[in-house]
């Protein structure tokens, strides 16, 4: 599992940035960054998509853990 997670992180870090156009000069503190994320539909959609993917992966892994293994010895 650790190897899979490491590979996924390394692969994701090589992807091009999906930055939206616009000025980001107002991002001077954590609170202004959070306000920017919460007020931008682009960011809200990305956060909701990440939550949905994480939830789906969690459910898949949980079901896989509970199912009897079909592998022989």
N, CA, C and O atoms as a Tripos MOL2 file, in Angstrom:
@<TRIPOS>MOLECULE
protein
  292   291    73     0     0
PROTEIN
NO_CHARGES

@<TRIPOS>ATOM
      1 N           0.8270   -1.2000    0.0000 N.3       1 UNK1
      2 CA          0.0000    0.0000    0.0000 C.3       1 UNK1
      3 C           0.8670    1.2580    0.0000 C.2       1 UNK1
      4 O           0.5660    2.2310   -0.6920 O.2       1 UNK1
      5 N           1.9550    1.2260    0.7910 N.am      2 UNK2
      6 CA          2.8330    2.3880    0.8540 C.3       2 UNK2
      7 C           3.4810    2.6350   -0.5000 C.2       2 UNK2
      8 O           3.6450    3.7830   -0.9140 O.2       2 UNK2
      9 N           3.8520    1.5600   -1.1920 N.am      3 UNK3
     10 CA          4.4740    1.7090   -2.5070 C.3       3 UNK3
     11 C           3.4830    2.3130   -3.4940 C.2       3 UNK3
     12 O           3.8430    3.1970   -4.2700 O.2       3 UNK3
     13 N           2.2480    1.8460   -3.4700 N.am      4 UNK4
     14 CA          1.2200    2.3720   -4.3700 C.3       4 UNK4
     15 C           0.9770    3.8550   -4.1170 C.2       4 UNK4
     16 O           0.8680    4.6420   -5.0580 O.2       4 UNK4
     17 N           0.8920    4.2320   -2.8530 N.am      5 UNK5
     18 CA          0.6720    5.6300   -2.5050 C.3       5 UNK5
     19 C           1.8570    6.4970   -2.9450 C.2       5 UNK5
     20 O           1.6670    7.5900   -3.4770 O.2       5 UNK5
     21 N           3.0570    6.0110   -2.7240 N.am      6 UNK6
     22 CA          4.2560    6.7510   -3.1370 C.3       6 UNK6
     23 C           4.2830    6.9430   -4.6490 C.2       6 UNK6
     24 O           4.5730    8.0370   -5.1330 O.2       6 UNK6
     25 N           3.9850    5.8980   -5.3850 N.am      7 UNK7
     26 CA          3.9710    5.9880   -6.8510 C.3       7 UNK7
     27 C           2.8990    6.9640   -7.3130 C.2       7 UNK7
     28 O           3.1400    7.7570   -8.2240 O.2       7 UNK7
     29 N           1.7110    6.9190   -6.6970 N.am      8 UNK8
     30 CA          0.6240    7.8280   -7.0710 C.3       8 UNK8
     31 C           1.0200    9.2780   -6.8230 C.2       8 UNK8
     32 O           0.7420   10.1440   -7.6530 O.2       8 UNK8
     33 N           1.6610    9.5510   -5.7020 N.am      9 UNK9
     34 CA          2.0870   10.9180   -5.3880 C.3       9 UNK9
     35 C           3.1450   11.3850   -6.3790 C.2       9 UNK9
     36 O           3.0900   12.5160   -6.8600 O.2       9 UNK9
     37 N           4.0940   10.5320   -6.6820 N.am     10 UNK10
     38 CA          5.1460   10.9090   -7.6390 C.3      10 UNK10
     39 C           4.5830   11.1420   -9.0410 C.2      10 UNK10
     40 O           5.0190   12.0580   -9.7390 O.2      10 UNK10
     41 N           3.6260   10.3230   -9.4530 N.am     11 UNK11
     42 CA          3.0170   10.5130  -10.7700 C.3      11 UNK11
     43 C           2.2040   11.7990  -10.8060 C.2      11 UNK11
     44 O           2.2380   12.5210  -11.8020 O.2      11 UNK11
     45 N           1.4740   12.0970   -9.7370 N.am     12 UNK12
     46 CA          0.6630   13.3110   -9.6980 C.3      12 UNK12
     47 C           1.5330   14.5580   -9.7050 C.2      12 UNK12
     48 O           1.1330   15.5900  -10.2420 O.2      12 UNK12
     49 N           2.7030   14.4720   -9.1220 N.am     13 UNK13
     50 CA          3.5760   15.6500   -9.0700 C.3      13 UNK13
     51 C           4.1740   15.9950  -10.4230 C.2      13 UNK13
     52 O           4.6910   17.0980  -10.6000 O.2      13 UNK13
     53 N           4.1150   15.0800  -11.3800 N.am     14 UNK14
     54 CA          4.6590   15.3610  -12.7090 C.3      14 UNK14
     55 C           3.6080   15.9220  -13.6700 C.2      14 UNK14
     56 O           3.9410   16.3270  -14.7830 O.2      14 UNK14
     57 N           2.3430   15.9460  -13.2450 N.am     15 UNK15
     58 CA          1.2760   16.4710  -14.1020 C.3      15 UNK15
     59 C           1.3610   17.9910  -14.1950 C.2      15 UNK15
     60 O           1.8040   18.6500  -13.2540 O.2      15 UNK15
     61 N           0.9400   18.5420  -15.3200 N.am     16 UNK16
     62 CA          0.9310   20.0020  -15.4200 C.3      16 UNK16
     63 C          -0.0930   20.6080  -14.4730 C.2      16 UNK16
     64 O          -1.0960   19.9800  -14.1340 O.2      16 UNK16
     65 N           0.1670   21.7960  -14.0680 N.am     17 UNK17
     66 CA         -0.7320   22.4800  -13.1460 C.3      17 UNK17
     67 C          -2.0470   22.8050  -13.8440 C.2      17 UNK17
     68 O          -2.0660   23.1590  -15.0230 O.2      17 UNK17
     69 N          -3.1320   22.6810  -13.1110 N.am     18 UNK18
     70 CA         -4.4520   23.0220  -13.6430 C.3      18 UNK18
     71 C          -4.9120   24.3650  -13.0750 C.2      18 UNK18
     72 O          -6.0680   24.5220  -12.6830 O.2      18 UNK18
     73 N          -4.0070   25.3100  -13.0360 N.am     19 UNK19
     74 CA         -4.3130   26.6150  -12.4520 C.3      19 UNK19
     75 C          -5.3210   27.3580  -13.3240 C.2      19 UNK19
     76 O          -5.2740   27.2920  -14.5530 O.2      19 UNK19
     77 N          -6.2200   28.0540  -12.6680 N.am     20 UNK20
     78 CA         -7.1940   28.8470  -13.3920 C.3      20 UNK20
     79 C          -6.6080   30.2370  -13.6320 C.2      20 UNK20
     80 O          -5.7490   30.6800  -12.8700 O.2      20 UNK20
     81 N          -7.0540   30.9210  -14.6630 N.am     21 UNK21
     82 CA         -6.5220   32.2590  -14.9330 C.3      21 UNK21
     83 C          -6.9840   33.2490  -13.8680 C.2      21 UNK21
     84 O          -8.0300   33.0750  -13.2440 O.2      21 UNK21
     85 N          -6.2110   34.2470  -13.6860 N.am     22 UNK22
     86 CA         -6.5920   35.2860  -12.7300 C.3      22 UNK22
     87 C          -5.4380   35.6810  -11.8430 C.2      22 UNK22
     88 O          -4.4290   34.9800  -11.7540 O.2      22 UNK22
     89 N          -5.5990   36.7960  -11.2000 N.am     23 UNK23
     90 CA         -4.5780   37.3250  -10.3080 C.3      23 UNK23
     91 C          -4.7120   36.6860   -8.9330 C.2      23 UNK23
     92 O          -5.8200   36.4770   -8.4380 O.2      23 UNK23
     93 N          -3.5860   36.3810   -8.3300 N.am     24 UNK24
     94 CA         -3.5890   35.7870   -6.9960 C.3      24 UNK24
     95 C          -2.7960   36.6510   -6.0190 C.2      24 UNK24
     96 O          -2.2280   36.1330   -5.0580 O.2      24 UNK24
     97 N          -2.7520   37.9470   -6.2520 N.am     25 UNK25
     98 CA         -2.0020   38.8610   -5.4030 C.3      25 UNK25
     99 C          -2.6200   39.0430   -4.0270 C.2      25 UNK25
    100 O          -1.9500   39.4960   -3.0990 O.2      25 UNK25
    101 N          -3.9010   38.6910   -3.8900 N.am     26 UNK26
    102 CA         -4.5710   38.8710   -2.6030 C.3      26 UNK26
    103 C          -4.2290   37.7570   -1.6100 C.2      26 UNK26
    104 O          -4.6180   37.8230   -0.4440 O.2      26 UNK26
    105 N          -3.5120   36.7480   -2.0660 N.am     27 UNK27
    106 CA         -3.1850   35.6190   -1.2040 C.3      27 UNK27
    107 C          -1.9480   35.9370   -0.3640 C.2      27 UNK27
    108 O          -0.8250   35.5820   -0.7220 O.2      27 UNK27
    109 N          -2.1790   36.6050    0.7410 N.am     28 UNK28
    110 CA         -1.0590   37.0240    1.5950 C.3      28 UNK28
    111 C          -1.0350   36.2910    2.9280 C.2      28 UNK28
    112 O          -0.0460   36.3770    3.6570 O.2      28 UNK28
    113 N          -2.1050   35.5680    3.2620 N.am     29 UNK29
    114 CA         -2.1430   34.8450    4.5310 C.3      29 UNK29
    115 C          -2.9990   33.5950    4.3660 C.2      29 UNK29
    116 O          -3.6420   33.3960    3.3350 O.2      29 UNK29
    117 N          -2.9950   32.7630    5.3940 N.am     30 UNK30
    118 CA         -3.7980   31.5510    5.3550 C.3      30 UNK30
    119 C          -5.2830   31.8710    5.2430 C.2      30 UNK30
    120 O          -6.0080   31.2090    4.5000 O.2      30 UNK30
    121 N          -5.7350   32.8790    5.9760 N.am     31 UNK31
    122 CA         -7.1640   33.2100    5.9350 C.3      31 UNK31
    123 C          -7.5760   33.7410    4.5640 C.2      31 UNK31
    124 O          -8.6720   33.4370    4.0910 O.2      31 UNK31
    125 N          -6.7140   34.5270    3.9190 N.am     32 UNK32
    126 CA         -7.0650   35.0120    2.5780 C.3      32 UNK32
    127 C          -7.0220   33.8620    1.5660 C.2      32 UNK32
    128 O          -7.7970   33.8460    0.6100 O.2      32 UNK32
    129 N          -6.1310   32.9160    1.7740 N.am     33 UNK33
    130 CA         -6.0830   31.7400    0.9040 C.3      33 UNK33
    131 C          -7.3250   30.8850    1.0410 C.2      33 UNK33
    132 O          -7.8730   30.4170    0.0440 O.2      33 UNK33
    133 N          -7.7780   30.6760    2.2840 N.am     34 UNK34
    134 CA         -9.0000   29.9060    2.5100 C.3      34 UNK34
    135 C         -10.2260   30.6220    1.9520 C.2      34 UNK34
    136 O         -11.1300   29.9870    1.4100 O.2      34 UNK34
    137 N         -10.2510   31.9380    2.0870 N.am     35 UNK35
    138 CA        -11.3650   32.7090    1.5360 C.3      35 UNK35
    139 C         -11.3820   32.5980    0.0140 C.2      35 UNK35
    140 O         -12.4510   32.4850   -0.5850 O.2      35 UNK35
    141 N         -10.2160   32.6280   -0.6120 N.am     36 UNK36
    142 CA        -10.1090   32.4980   -2.0690 C.3      36 UNK36
    143 C         -10.6220   31.1300   -2.5140 C.2      36 UNK36
    144 O         -11.3680   31.0270   -3.4880 O.2      36 UNK36
    145 N         -10.2170   30.0830   -1.7960 N.am     37 UNK37
    146 CA        -10.6360   28.7310   -2.1560 C.3      37 UNK37
    147 C         -12.1440   28.5690   -1.9900 C.2      37 UNK37
    148 O         -12.8020   27.9840   -2.8500 O.2      37 UNK37
    149 N         -12.6920   29.0800   -0.8960 N.am     38 UNK38
    150 CA        -14.1240   28.9320   -0.6310 C.3      38 UNK38
    151 C         -14.9860   29.7520   -1.5770 C.2      38 UNK38
    152 O         -16.1370   29.3940   -1.8240 O.2      38 UNK38
    153 N         -14.4500   30.8480   -2.1150 N.am     39 UNK39
    154 CA        -15.2520   31.7100   -2.9810 C.3      39 UNK39
    155 C         -15.0920   31.3930   -4.4610 C.2      39 UNK39
    156 O         -15.7880   31.9780   -5.2920 O.2      39 UNK39
    157 N         -14.1930   30.4840   -4.8060 N.am     40 UNK40
    158 CA        -13.9510   30.1490   -6.2030 C.3      40 UNK40
    159 C         -14.6580   28.8420   -6.5720 C.2      40 UNK40
    160 O         -14.3560   27.7970   -5.9960 O.2      40 UNK40
    161 N         -15.5880   28.8890   -7.5180 N.am     41 UNK41
    162 CA        -16.2720   27.6570   -7.9330 C.3      41 UNK41
    163 C         -15.2920   26.5960   -8.4510 C.2      41 UNK41
    164 O         -15.5060   25.4020   -8.2440 O.2      41 UNK41
    165 N         -14.2360   27.0220   -9.1110 N.am     42 UNK42
    166 CA        -13.2140   26.1000   -9.6130 C.3      42 UNK42
    167 C         -12.6210   25.2850   -8.4640 C.2      42 UNK42
    168 O         -12.4990   24.0640   -8.5580 O.2      42 UNK42
    169 N         -12.2550   25.9700   -7.3820 N.am     43 UNK43
    170 CA        -11.6560   25.2830   -6.2440 C.3      43 UNK43
    171 C         -12.6550   24.4030   -5.5130 C.2      43 UNK43
    172 O         -12.3130   23.3060   -5.0710 O.2      43 UNK43
    173 N         -13.8780   24.8740   -5.3840 N.am     44 UNK44
    174 CA        -14.9070   24.0980   -4.6870 C.3      44 UNK44
    175 C         -15.1680   22.7900   -5.4310 C.2      44 UNK44
    176 O         -15.3010   21.7400   -4.8010 O.2      44 UNK44
    177 N         -15.2420   22.8390   -6.7570 N.am     45 UNK45
    178 CA        -15.4590   21.6290   -7.5550 C.3      45 UNK45
    179 C         -14.2890   20.6720   -7.3900 C.2      45 UNK45
    180 O         -14.4960   19.4670   -7.2460 O.2      45 UNK45
    181 N         -13.0700   21.1820   -7.4080 N.am     46 UNK46
    182 CA        -11.9050   20.3070   -7.2280 C.3      46 UNK46
    183 C         -11.8970   19.6580   -5.8480 C.2      46 UNK46
    184 O         -11.5620   18.4810   -5.7220 O.2      46 UNK46
    185 N         -12.2570   20.3990   -4.8290 N.am     47 UNK47
    186 CA        -12.2920   19.8440   -3.4770 C.3      47 UNK47
    187 C         -13.3760   18.7730   -3.3730 C.2      47 UNK47
    188 O         -13.1430   17.7100   -2.7970 O.2      47 UNK47
    189 N         -14.5580   19.0470   -3.9250 N.am     48 UNK48
    190 CA        -15.6340   18.0550   -3.8960 C.3      48 UNK48
    191 C         -15.2650   16.8030   -4.6870 C.2      48 UNK48
    192 O         -15.5950   15.6930   -4.2710 O.2      48 UNK48
    193 N         -14.5920   16.9660   -5.8110 N.am     49 UNK49
    194 CA        -14.1530   15.8170   -6.5980 C.3      49 UNK49
    195 C         -13.1220   14.9960   -5.8240 C.2      49 UNK49
    196 O         -13.1770   13.7670   -5.8460 O.2      49 UNK49
    197 N         -12.1910   15.6510   -5.1470 N.am     50 UNK50
    198 CA        -11.1880   14.9410   -4.3530 C.3      50 UNK50
    199 C         -11.8500   14.1730   -3.2090 C.2      50 UNK50
    200 O         -11.4610   13.0440   -2.9110 O.2      50 UNK50
    201 N         -12.8390   14.7760   -2.5740 N.am     51 UNK51
    202 CA        -13.5590   14.0960   -1.4980 C.3      51 UNK51
    203 C         -14.3100   12.8820   -2.0490 C.2      51 UNK51
    204 O         -14.2960   11.8160   -1.4330 O.2      51 UNK51
    205 N         -14.9600   13.0340   -3.1940 N.am     52 UNK52
    206 CA        -15.7090   11.9290   -3.7930 C.3      52 UNK52
    207 C         -14.7850   10.7770   -4.1800 C.2      52 UNK52
    208 O         -15.1150    9.6140   -3.9460 O.2      52 UNK52
    209 N         -13.6470   11.0850   -4.7630 N.am     53 UNK53
    210 CA        -12.6890   10.0430   -5.1460 C.3      53 UNK53
    211 C         -12.1400    9.3500   -3.8990 C.2      53 UNK53
    212 O         -12.0120    8.1260   -3.8700 O.2      53 UNK53
    213 N         -11.8200   10.1240   -2.8840 N.am     54 UNK54
    214 CA        -11.3220    9.5370   -1.6420 C.3      54 UNK54
    215 C         -12.3480    8.6320   -0.9850 C.2      54 UNK54
    216 O         -12.0080    7.5520   -0.5030 O.2      54 UNK54
    217 N         -13.6020    9.0650   -0.9630 N.am     55 UNK55
    218 CA        -14.6800    8.2660   -0.3890 C.3      55 UNK55
    219 C         -14.8830    6.9840   -1.1830 C.2      55 UNK55
    220 O         -15.0530    5.9150   -0.5970 O.2      55 UNK55
    221 N         -14.8680    7.0780   -2.5130 N.am     56 UNK56
    222 CA        -15.0400    5.8920   -3.3550 C.3      56 UNK56
    223 C         -13.8780    4.9170   -3.1440 C.2      56 UNK56
    224 O         -14.0940    3.7060   -3.0840 O.2      56 UNK56
    225 N         -12.6680    5.4240   -3.0320 N.am     57 UNK57
    226 CA        -11.5110    4.5550   -2.7950 C.3      57 UNK57
    227 C         -11.6160    3.8830   -1.4300 C.2      57 UNK57
    228 O         -11.3080    2.6990   -1.2920 O.2      57 UNK57
    229 N         -12.0510    4.6340   -0.4240 N.am     58 UNK58
    230 CA        -12.2100    4.0810    0.9150 C.3      58 UNK58
    231 C         -13.2430    2.9530    0.9180 C.2      58 UNK58
    232 O         -13.0160    1.8960    1.5060 O.2      58 UNK58
    233 N         -14.3760    3.1870    0.2590 N.am     59 UNK59
    234 CA        -15.4220    2.1570    0.2000 C.3      59 UNK59
    235 C         -14.9440    0.9260   -0.5520 C.2      59 UNK59
    236 O         -15.2130   -0.2030   -0.1410 O.2      59 UNK59
    237 N         -14.2290    1.1440   -1.6640 N.am     60 UNK60
    238 CA        -13.7040    0.0230   -2.4450 C.3      60 UNK60
    239 C         -12.7390   -0.8060   -1.6000 C.2      60 UNK60
    240 O         -12.8300   -2.0330   -1.5710 O.2      60 UNK60
    241 N         -11.8150   -0.1320   -0.9140 N.am     61 UNK61
    242 CA        -10.8370   -0.8490   -0.1040 C.3      61 UNK61
    243 C         -11.4970   -1.5540    1.0830 C.2      61 UNK61
    244 O         -11.0760   -2.6450    1.4690 O.2      61 UNK61
    245 N         -12.5200   -0.9420    1.6570 N.am     62 UNK62
    246 CA        -13.2320   -1.5480    2.7800 C.3      62 UNK62
    247 C         -13.9570   -2.8150    2.3260 C.2      62 UNK62
    248 O         -13.9110   -3.8370    3.0100 O.2      62 UNK62
    249 N         -14.6280   -2.7480    1.1680 N.am     63 UNK63
    250 CA        -15.3250   -3.9260    0.6420 C.3      63 UNK63
    251 C         -14.3270   -5.0130    0.2650 C.2      63 UNK63
    252 O         -14.5790   -6.1970    0.4890 O.2      63 UNK63
    253 N         -13.2180   -4.6180   -0.2950 N.am     64 UNK64
    254 CA        -12.1860   -5.5750   -0.7050 C.3      64 UNK64
    255 C         -11.6130   -6.2850    0.5230 C.2      64 UNK64
    256 O         -11.2990   -7.4740    0.4670 O.2      64 UNK64
    257 N         -11.4820   -5.5650    1.6120 N.am     65 UNK65
    258 CA        -10.9590   -6.1120    2.8590 C.3      65 UNK65
    259 C         -11.9270   -7.1380    3.4510 C.2      65 UNK65
    260 O         -11.4930   -8.1400    4.0180 O.2      65 UNK65
    261 N         -13.2300   -6.8960    3.3240 N.am     66 UNK66
    262 CA        -14.2420   -7.7500    3.9160 C.3      66 UNK66
    263 C         -14.5690   -8.9800    3.0690 C.2      66 UNK66
    264 O         -15.0270   -9.9940    3.5950 O.2      66 UNK66
    265 N         -14.3340   -8.8910    1.7660 N.am     67 UNK67
    266 CA        -14.6780   -9.9890    0.8650 C.3      67 UNK67
    267 C         -13.6850  -11.1400    1.0530 C.2      67 UNK67
    268 O         -12.4930  -10.9160    1.2630 O.2      67 UNK67
    269 N         -14.1920  -12.3660    0.9760 N.am     68 UNK68
    270 CA        -13.2660  -13.5140    1.0680 C.3      68 UNK68
    271 C         -12.3330  -13.5280   -0.1280 C.2      68 UNK68
    272 O         -12.7330  -13.2110   -1.2480 O.2      68 UNK68
    273 N         -11.1350  -13.8830    0.1130 N.am     69 UNK69
    274 CA        -10.1240  -13.8820   -0.9470 C.3      69 UNK69
    275 C         -10.3290  -15.0660   -1.8740 C.2      69 UNK69
    276 O         -10.5910  -16.1810   -1.4240 O.2      69 UNK69
    277 N         -10.2100  -14.8170   -3.1810 N.am     70 UNK70
    278 CA        -10.3410  -15.8850   -4.1800 C.3      70 UNK70
    279 C          -8.9850  -16.5050   -4.4950 C.2      70 UNK70
    280 O          -8.8960  -17.4710   -5.2540 O.2      70 UNK70
    281 N          -7.9440  -15.9520   -3.9160 N.am     71 UNK71
    282 CA         -6.5990  -16.4670   -4.2100 C.3      71 UNK71
    283 C          -6.3470  -17.7390   -3.4070 C.2      71 UNK71
    284 O          -6.6450  -17.8210   -2.2150 O.2      71 UNK71
    285 N          -5.7970  -18.7110   -4.0930 N.am     72 UNK72
    286 CA         -5.4440  -19.9730   -3.4310 C.3      72 UNK72
    287 C          -4.0280  -19.8640   -2.8650 C.2      72 UNK72
    288 O          -3.1020  -19.4500   -3.5630 O.2      72 UNK72
    289 N          -3.8740  -20.2310   -1.6260 N.am     73 UNK73
    290 CA         -2.6690  -20.2970   -0.8470 C.3      73 UNK73
    291 C          -1.5000  -19.6160   -1.2810 C.2      73 UNK73
    292 O          -0.4680  -19.6740   -0.6130 O.2      73 UNK73
@<TRIPOS>BOND
     1     1     2 1
     2     2     3 1
     3     3     4 2
     4     3     5 am
     5     5     6 1
     6     6     7 1
     7     7     8 2
     8     7     9 am
     9     9    10 1
    10    10    11 1
    11    11    12 2
    12    11    13 am
    13    13    14 1
    14    14    15 1
    15    15    16 2
    16    15    17 am
    17    17    18 1
    18    18    19 1
    19    19    20 2
    20    19    21 am
    21    21    22 1
    22    22    23 1
    23    23    24 2
    24    23    25 am
    25    25    26 1
    26    26    27 1
    27    27    28 2
    28    27    29 am
    29    29    30 1
    30    30    31 1
    31    31    32 2
    32    31    33 am
    33    33    34 1
    34    34    35 1
    35    35    36 2
    36    35    37 am
    37    37    38 1
    38    38    39 1
    39    39    40 2
    40    39    41 am
    41    41    42 1
    42    42    43 1
    43    43    44 2
    44    43    45 am
    45    45    46 1
    46    46    47 1
    47    47    48 2
    48    47    49 am
    49    49    50 1
    50    50    51 1
    51    51    52 2
    52    51    53 am
    53    53    54 1
    54    54    55 1
    55    55    56 2
    56    55    57 am
    57    57    58 1
    58    58    59 1
    59    59    60 2
    60    59    61 am
    61    61    62 1
    62    62    63 1
    63    63    64 2
    64    63    65 am
    65    65    66 1
    66    66    67 1
    67    67    68 2
    68    67    69 am
    69    69    70 1
    70    70    71 1
    71    71    72 2
    72    71    73 am
    73    73    74 1
    74    74    75 1
    75    75    76 2
    76    75    77 am
    77    77    78 1
    78    78    79 1
    79    79    80 2
    80    79    81 am
    81    81    82 1
    82    82    83 1
    83    83    84 2
    84    83    85 am
    85    85    86 1
    86    86    87 1
    87    87    88 2
    88    87    89 am
    89    89    90 1
    90    90    91 1
    91    91    92 2
    92    91    93 am
    93    93    94 1
    94    94    95 1
    95    95    96 2
    96    95    97 am
    97    97    98 1
    98    98    99 1
    99    99   100 2
   100    99   101 am
   101   101   102 1
   102   102   103 1
   103   103   104 2
   104   103   105 am
   105   105   106 1
   106   106   107 1
   107   107   108 2
   108   107   109 am
   109   109   110 1
   110   110   111 1
   111   111   112 2
   112   111   113 am
   113   113   114 1
   114   114   115 1
   115   115   116 2
   116   115   117 am
   117   117   118 1
   118   118   119 1
   119   119   120 2
   120   119   121 am
   121   121   122 1
   122   122   123 1
   123   123   124 2
   124   123   125 am
   125   125   126 1
   126   126   127 1
   127   127   128 2
   128   127   129 am
   129   129   130 1
   130   130   131 1
   131   131   132 2
   132   131   133 am
   133   133   134 1
   134   134   135 1
   135   135   136 2
   136   135   137 am
   137   137   138 1
   138   138   139 1
   139   139   140 2
   140   139   141 am
   141   141   142 1
   142   142   143 1
   143   143   144 2
   144   143   145 am
   145   145   146 1
   146   146   147 1
   147   147   148 2
   148   147   149 am
   149   149   150 1
   150   150   151 1
   151   151   152 2
   152   151   153 am
   153   153   154 1
   154   154   155 1
   155   155   156 2
   156   155   157 am
   157   157   158 1
   158   158   159 1
   159   159   160 2
   160   159   161 am
   161   161   162 1
   162   162   163 1
   163   163   164 2
   164   163   165 am
   165   165   166 1
   166   166   167 1
   167   167   168 2
   168   167   169 am
   169   169   170 1
   170   170   171 1
   171   171   172 2
   172   171   173 am
   173   173   174 1
   174   174   175 1
   175   175   176 2
   176   175   177 am
   177   177   178 1
   178   178   179 1
   179   179   180 2
   180   179   181 am
   181   181   182 1
   182   182   183 1
   183   183   184 2
   184   183   185 am
   185   185   186 1
   186   186   187 1
   187   187   188 2
   188   187   189 am
   189   189   190 1
   190   190   191 1
   191   191   192 2
   192   191   193 am
   193   193   194 1
   194   194   195 1
   195   195   196 2
   196   195   197 am
   197   197   198 1
   198   198   199 1
   199   199   200 2
   200   199   201 am
   201   201   202 1
   202   202   203 1
   203   203   204 2
   204   203   205 am
   205   205   206 1
   206   206   207 1
   207   207   208 2
   208   207   209 am
   209   209   210 1
   210   210   211 1
   211   211   212 2
   212   211   213 am
   213   213   214 1
   214   214   215 1
   215   215   216 2
   216   215   217 am
   217   217   218 1
   218   218   219 1
   219   219   220 2
   220   219   221 am
   221   221   222 1
   222   222   223 1
   223   223   224 2
   224   223   225 am
   225   225   226 1
   226   226   227 1
   227   227   228 2
   228   227   229 am
   229   229   230 1
   230   230   231 1
   231   231   232 2
   232   231   233 am
   233   233   234 1
   234   234   235 1
   235   235   236 2
   236   235   237 am
   237   237   238 1
   238   238   239 1
   239   239   240 2
   240   239   241 am
   241   241   242 1
   242   242   243 1
   243   243   244 2
   244   243   245 am
   245   245   246 1
   246   246   247 1
   247   247   248 2
   248   247   249 am
   249   249   250 1
   250   250   251 1
   251   251   252 2
   252   251   253 am
   253   253   254 1
   254   254   255 1
   255   255   256 2
   256   255   257 am
   257   257   258 1
   258   258   259 1
   259   259   260 2
   260   259   261 am
   261   261   262 1
   262   262   263 1
   263   263   264 2
   264   263   265 am
   265   265   266 1
   266   266   267 1
   267   267   268 2
   268   267   269 am
   269   269   270 1
   270   270   271 1
   271   271   272 2
   272   271   273 am
   273   273   274 1
   274   274   275 1
   275   275   276 2
   276   275   277 am
   277   277   278 1
   278   278   279 1
   279   279   280 2
   280   279   281 am
   281   281   282 1
   282   282   283 1
   283   283   284 2
   284   283   285 am
   285   285   286 1
   286   286   287 1
   287   287   288 2
   288   287   289 am
   289   289   290 1
   290   290   291 1
   291   291   292 2
@<TRIPOS>SUBSTRUCTURE
     1 UNK1         2 RESIDUE 1 A UNK
     2 UNK2         6 RESIDUE 1 A UNK
     3 UNK3        10 RESIDUE 1 A UNK
     4 UNK4        14 RESIDUE 1 A UNK
     5 UNK5        18 RESIDUE 1 A UNK
     6 UNK6        22 RESIDUE 1 A UNK
     7 UNK7        26 RESIDUE 1 A UNK
     8 UNK8        30 RESIDUE 1 A UNK
     9 UNK9        34 RESIDUE 1 A UNK
    10 UNK10       38 RESIDUE 1 A UNK
    11 UNK11       42 RESIDUE 1 A UNK
    12 UNK12       46 RESIDUE 1 A UNK
    13 UNK13       50 RESIDUE 1 A UNK
    14 UNK14       54 RESIDUE 1 A UNK
    15 UNK15       58 RESIDUE 1 A UNK
    16 UNK16       62 RESIDUE 1 A UNK
    17 UNK17       66 RESIDUE 1 A UNK
    18 UNK18       70 RESIDUE 1 A UNK
    19 UNK19       74 RESIDUE 1 A UNK
    20 UNK20       78 RESIDUE 1 A UNK
    21 UNK21       82 RESIDUE 1 A UNK
    22 UNK22       86 RESIDUE 1 A UNK
    23 UNK23       90 RESIDUE 1 A UNK
    24 UNK24       94 RESIDUE 1 A UNK
    25 UNK25       98 RESIDUE 1 A UNK
    26 UNK26      102 RESIDUE 1 A UNK
    27 UNK27      106 RESIDUE 1 A UNK
    28 UNK28      110 RESIDUE 1 A UNK
    29 UNK29      114 RESIDUE 1 A UNK
    30 UNK30      118 RESIDUE 1 A UNK
    31 UNK31      122 RESIDUE 1 A UNK
    32 UNK32      126 RESIDUE 1 A UNK
    33 UNK33      130 RESIDUE 1 A UNK
    34 UNK34      134 RESIDUE 1 A UNK
    35 UNK35      138 RESIDUE 1 A UNK
    36 UNK36      142 RESIDUE 1 A UNK
    37 UNK37      146 RESIDUE 1 A UNK
    38 UNK38      150 RESIDUE 1 A UNK
    39 UNK39      154 RESIDUE 1 A UNK
    40 UNK40      158 RESIDUE 1 A UNK
    41 UNK41      162 RESIDUE 1 A UNK
    42 UNK42      166 RESIDUE 1 A UNK
    43 UNK43      170 RESIDUE 1 A UNK
    44 UNK44      174 RESIDUE 1 A UNK
    45 UNK45      178 RESIDUE 1 A UNK
    46 UNK46      182 RESIDUE 1 A UNK
    47 UNK47      186 RESIDUE 1 A UNK
    48 UNK48      190 RESIDUE 1 A UNK
    49 UNK49      194 RESIDUE 1 A UNK
    50 UNK50      198 RESIDUE 1 A UNK
    51 UNK51      202 RESIDUE 1 A UNK
    52 UNK52      206 RESIDUE 1 A UNK
    53 UNK53      210 RESIDUE 1 A UNK
    54 UNK54      214 RESIDUE 1 A UNK
    55 UNK55      218 RESIDUE 1 A UNK
    56 UNK56      222 RESIDUE 1 A UNK
    57 UNK57      226 RESIDUE 1 A UNK
    58 UNK58      230 RESIDUE 1 A UNK
    59 UNK59      234 RESIDUE 1 A UNK
    60 UNK60      238 RESIDUE 1 A UNK
    61 UNK61      242 RESIDUE 1 A UNK
    62 UNK62      246 RESIDUE 1 A UNK
    63 UNK63      250 RESIDUE 1 A UNK
    64 UNK64      254 RESIDUE 1 A UNK
    65 UNK65      258 RESIDUE 1 A UNK
    66 UNK66      262 RESIDUE 1 A UNK
    67 UNK67      266 RESIDUE 1 A UNK
    68 UNK68      270 RESIDUE 1 A UNK
    69 UNK69      274 RESIDUE 1 A UNK
    70 UNK70      278 RESIDUE 1 A UNK
    71 UNK71      282 RESIDUE 1 A UNK
    72 UNK72      286 RESIDUE 1 A UNK
    73 UNK73      290 RESIDUE 1 A UNK
